Amino acid sequence: MSVLKDIETVLIDYVKEYQDINGTFIHIYDNPPTPLEFLRTSVHPNRPAIIKGAFDHWPARHGWTNEYLRSKIGKSVVTVAVTPNGYADAVTYDPLTKKEYFVMPYEQKMTFNSFLDIIEGRTPSDNANYISLQNGSLSLEYSALEEDVDPGIAWCSEALGKQPDAVNFWFGDDKSITSLHKDPYENCYAVVRGQKTFILFPPAEHYCMHESVYQNAVYEPNENTGKLEIKPLESTTPWIPVNPLCPDFNRFPRFRNAQPIKITVNEGELLYLPALWFHQVMQSGEQGVIAINYWYDMDYSNILFPTTNLFRKLLTGVIEGHRDLLNQDEKNNGELKF
Ligand SMILES: O=C(O)CCC(=O)C(=O)O
């Protein structure tokens, strides 16, 4: 017991040391950086940055009005993440089974025109509707729009020595919130329309996140009422249960040690979100918020990835008692869920 206490004290010291050195500083580039400047200032220290003027040359920057999008892809069938509370892929309490699950959204196929009708308020909906498919959604479902953006962020591709693994198209409104999580990607996130607010925490604050393992579930419409209900599945996912918008410090006392960095990314700005940073994302904007993001595979050869797995095994595996995590090899798991 006292060894565990000692380990917790040492982990808090580690968090504080990182915070003392780095604070909540975010670099702002007034113009796109050179690859070398970007590597030195942002990638190497693994610190977020805002880059202005990074995609002023894209036709999408001013051209993606709802009218234009209707004319280009209005009749295409797209995948929309539908949830009753705006939180897709989030730890959610189910009053029916009195249990918390990692709940994934109901993935509804509809025409892009039908989606826009909901976002514009022409079709009423009790639910939050979010185009957030990921894993290369731009080429998968929006290929007609690819010519309006660049295939990569040139100075980032040059700095990292690779092309993006996936380019994703995001379209939602202020009802939809992406819950706190991390990804094994260097992320260039371009806000094309509206505003996105990111609440960020560095990988060094893993201790504060109270990550645990949850049974998976998915929202499904009830056959009679059409209302979305939680349907439990067999599998499990490690996830973060804390909502930084209203943290429950009684349940999650370690979160008191976290130092949130809140950044609003305005229309026309690009956020560099370094690999393995925890992030929760909110959005606001008239007639919907649109973003394109570029996921570049992270560098697995430096200390960051194994360190994150050490934290997961130590905190979630040993301290939280999910000992099955101790035998997992994250990199070779095939389906990585962070
Ligand atoms: O925009 C969002 O809602 C989420 C973005 C995100 O999680 C990501 O780019 O990794």
The ligand as an ORCA input file, in Angstrom:
! r2SCAN-3c Opt
* xyz 0 1
  O     -12.965     17.796    -34.400
  C     -13.284     16.931    -33.618
  O     -14.437     16.861    -33.169
  C     -12.304     15.903    -33.128
  C     -10.967     15.978    -33.768
  C     -10.035     14.911    -33.268
  O     -10.255     14.259    -32.282
  C      -8.802     14.656    -34.009
  O      -8.544     15.317    -35.031
  O      -8.042     13.777    -33.557
*
